[in-house]
């Protein structure tokens, strides 16, 4: 079974500062994808960043980057130059391929508050 | 608006009543997922369609739950004889497998339907 663990229920960061959200996962799969999704108060889940497990290079999307440590099964999200609009729940997700389709598994989320 | 849309956004019902939710995916997406999210938790997989075929169902999906996607476009999720434990947000997501990648896929979510069972 796949599990995704986010050990930080809540975090806060000063505007313009940098924050790192942690995520670990457990799997026996060798080929999979990892995602960070953001859920603002509007409730709509928005994809922030994606990482293919077979790529060693860490994914980057503007102010968002990941630190992917495959051996340690760790996938942290770094948000640089935090903005007020970054305030949201952040979910780490794992995707594995199955014969009938792809299975996504989500962590319990980290609530991030950006303080003005 | 070309995103995933869900209707209604909120539903309050009495225990024992039936409810039905609708999801309209992004038009070119052939895959559609239903998830349930309770307070303080991440989304939990309920079921998955590829076109009109329901390919996978979670053990969370009891026999009171049924989902359909009759023409491979919109989908409905019905809960019969609702119970207080069904109170949750029900999320729909759609996707399409990216060209050239065996497994690559990105989920696009709707805003969810918040169900409260009194």
Boltz contact constraints between the chains, C-beta under 6 A:
constraints:
  - contact:
      token1: [A, 43]
      token2: [B, 111]
      max_distance: 6.0
  - contact:
      token1: [A, 43]
      token2: [B, 112]
      max_distance: 6.0
  - contact:
      token1: [A, 44]
      token2: [B, 109]
      max_distance: 6.0
  - contact:
      token1: [A, 44]
      token2: [B, 111]
      max_distance: 6.0
  - contact:
      token1: [A, 45]
      token2: [B, 109]
      max_distance: 6.0
  - contact:
      token1: [A, 47]
      token2: [B, 106]
      max_distance: 6.0
  - contact:
      token1: [A, 91]
      token2: [B, 42]
      max_distance: 6.0
  - contact:
      token1: [A, 97]
      token2: [B, 103]
      max_distance: 6.0
  - contact:
      token1: [A, 100]
      token2: [B, 55]
      max_distance: 6.0
  - contact:
      token1: [A, 100]
      token2: [B, 56]
      max_distance: 6.0
  - contact:
      token1: [A, 101]
      token2: [B, 48]
      max_distance: 6.0
  - contact:
      token1: [A, 101]
      token2: [B, 55]
      max_distance: 6.0
  - contact:
      token1: [A, 102]
      token2: [B, 103]
      max_distance: 6.0
  - contact:
      token1: [A, 102]
      token2: [B, 105]
      max_distance: 6.0
  - contact:
      token1: [A, 106]
      token2: [B, 42]
      max_distance: 6.0
  - contact:
      token1: [A, 106]
      token2: [B, 43]
      max_distance: 6.0
  - contact:
      token1: [A, 107]
      token2: [B, 42]
      max_distance: 6.0
  - contact:
      token1: [A, 108]
      token2: [B, 41]
      max_distance: 6.0
  - contact:
      token1: [A, 108]
      token2: [B, 42]
      max_distance: 6.0
  - contact:
      token1: [A, 109]
      token2: [B, 42]
      max_distance: 6.0
